[in-house]
């Protein structure tokens, strides 16, 4: 009897040992950042997924790229989330900042040029699941109370984006779940943080120890390598539109052309989501130049800094560029390009 | 026939994922003035087209320079894909219903082609009451068909030109001296005046001996104004028709007699399906 008890107990202990070994994967470049943070004692985010379902992730990707999936659980195509926009009109799906810990519109534009990326109003979905707040800072000025639940929940922020930002509809639960699975395919891995071997050792040691101080310090180390939230600071138009923004250098037309190509033309080219079509003709540039000093949305400053709002019958609108997504200097560069092309 | 269907399905299938980004926008709308332009509707976009044509200016003050006589066409176009558009409308002129299918065969720039080519097939039915209902009347005698090839080139940011070889088939004609099939060649020019305004001219040359002698060639001049989501087109034309069979084969007024009337088109796009 005693012998049987010992055999069963040993077998269970061995089983538990191997189960733990299987779960606790070694820390390396491919390790999931979110998983490491959890192992270091950070609370599991509400949107956290232990494993990514590739079928759901593919459905989610389709919805992000095309505003619907052709492989809905019903076996048919789902209804469009928005007939006006798709997520990629405003969000890149890849790394867009050379240093994820230090976001700057200048560095982002250089990176966009090198990697042929659009230069968009909203933050990339790459690493979205690793952030801890969404619709940050001044977005409350635009969306009011709607921002409160969205700022602390990726699920709620996705719903806000689907309904308000994309002029669309509320996501069904399966849709939100599939999109979350897709988001997790774009999560940060340790390799994205460009850690040194010494820092990898610190992570290993912190996981091995029970010391909360050491663990907190390593969590701090990891979070210093990327932005846990994207700042969003609204800026007003210059005091004098004729003179442009104060404390800026003379606009650089080459930079301005890149902004025109990668920002404006993403939406304003023929076939894009905007109803206001731009092209490279002199008349188009002259139209923009003529309206620079106006006090309505035809002014470059007004449209970049205030955007427009969806209206009844005109659900297409333009989201604004915050200071964090386009600097005052870049607006001046864009202006310089427009004025040069209008000559 | 089976082969043709397969070719069409392949073409439509290939275009299902096509996007208009990078296409040359030769005209700003799917209509020039009376006729179609080479442009097709964006996939998933429903276009509501409302057109008015007034009587001739030479009606004088009694007809308020033609404003007392107006005809209207209301129609809907829908982009099944970026290349394939279908549409239907109803015109008060001869109470005509029409339907069309338009397919973009080639796109300037995107397809590395110097020109854009669109094929158009249109059918119209006159639904006026029978003049003599006591005799045997055939519905088919009121059917009209139009086939057009729209060939266009955007020469510069400002100048676009379009040619429209056209065949209009009329199932019933007044007498045997008049052709059932009327062959014509249309031409249209668009010149961009400002960012939002353009001058457009559209006309058709109809070789002789195809129409009765009192018919003439249609010529229209218009201003096209682009606004957010709308297109306004104001025109002067010697034709009151808004379907091909009327303005190509049924124009009687002459510019030389001030037989031209005011007209306008307003188009408005609505998104029914997503863009991708």
Boltz contact constraints between the chains, C-beta under 6 A:
constraints:
  - contact:
      token1: [A, 66]
      token2: [B, 276]
      max_distance: 6.0
  - contact:
      token1: [A, 67]
      token2: [B, 274]
      max_distance: 6.0
  - contact:
      token1: [A, 80]
      token2: [B, 274]
      max_distance: 6.0
  - contact:
      token1: [A, 83]
      token2: [B, 271]
      max_distance: 6.0
  - contact:
      token1: [A, 83]
      token2: [B, 274]
      max_distance: 6.0
  - contact:
      token1: [A, 86]
      token2: [B, 276]
      max_distance: 6.0
  - contact:
      token1: [A, 269]
      token2: [B, 21]
      max_distance: 6.0
  - contact:
      token1: [A, 270]
      token2: [B, 20]
      max_distance: 6.0
  - contact:
      token1: [A, 270]
      token2: [B, 23]
      max_distance: 6.0
  - contact:
      token1: [A, 270]
      token2: [B, 25]
      max_distance: 6.0
  - contact:
      token1: [A, 271]
      token2: [B, 19]
      max_distance: 6.0
  - contact:
      token1: [A, 271]
      token2: [B, 20]
      max_distance: 6.0
  - contact:
      token1: [A, 271]
      token2: [B, 21]
      max_distance: 6.0
  - contact:
      token1: [A, 275]
      token2: [B, 228]
      max_distance: 6.0
  - contact:
      token1: [A, 275]
      token2: [B, 229]
      max_distance: 6.0
  - contact:
      token1: [A, 281]
      token2: [B, 157]
      max_distance: 6.0
  - contact:
      token1: [A, 283]
      token2: [B, 192]
      max_distance: 6.0
  - contact:
      token1: [A, 283]
      token2: [B, 195]
      max_distance: 6.0
  - contact:
      token1: [A, 284]
      token2: [B, 195]
      max_distance: 6.0
  - contact:
      token1: [A, 287]
      token2: [B, 195]
      max_distance: 6.0
